[in-house]
Amino acid sequence: MTRPSLRIAAEPYEFVCDPSRTALLVIDMQRDFVEPGGFGELLGNDVTPLRTAVEPTRRLLLAFRHAGLPVVHTREGHYPDLSDCPPSKKARGRLRVGIGDPGPMGRVLVRGEYGHDIIDELRPRPGEPVIDKPGKGAFYATDLARVLEARAIRSLVVTGVTTEVCVHTTVREANDRGYECLVLEDCVASYFPELHAAAVAMIKAQGGIFGWVSTSRHVLSALESATTGR
């Protein structure tokens, strides 16, 4: 049975997608970025703005799972020997505690450490791909493209952190590869509200140069309508 198209209120205009070819992308909702005591806080940031994205993303995650739609998670981090971390990335910022150094949640942004993993509220279920990435974008040096191609995915509903860095880089990469991206303003977040606002505005500018912008409420409404036929 063919599922009806999802029609989602968005800017700059309505986002229409085939649910069978649409995936929820949850970007870097890791303890090191989102939780107090993690790397983000070590950098001097207040993690409170990032925490606001957790609950709407959790509700959306449950709705996608209930509808049987695919979910993909990403994590930024490096091998324990840092062989996939460019020296320039490790050196940038002249940080007292940087990538690979011991932190409150283990070695910072190192795969397998407690801080590198996804927060409990959004923990992946068995069968949901988790893409480990060494860079800001989720397509660089990963198998994300193959994962999406294997599932015939063409549309991405994008959530995660931070809006102006890993979210924006991934959306730009996806746009260049022909994916249609719907970024949910309440499910992405930044330590800096002004950068969040600017990044969101850039996505939907010029007729949607990088994609569409909406909220979790509109997606949940569209999923409910598609399920009930109303």
Secondary structure, DSSP 8 states (H G I E B T S, - for coil): -----EEE--BSS-EEE-GGGEEEEEE--BHHHHSTTSHHHHTT---HHHHTTHHHHHHHHHHHHHHT--EEEEEE-B-TT-TTS-HHHHHTT--SS-TTSEETTEETTBTTSGGGSB-GGG---TTS-EEEESSSSSSTTSSHHHHHHHTT--EEEEEEE-IIIIIHHHHHHHHHTT-EEEEEEEEEE-SSHHHHHHHHHHHHHHHHSS-EEE-HHHHHHHHHHHHHT-
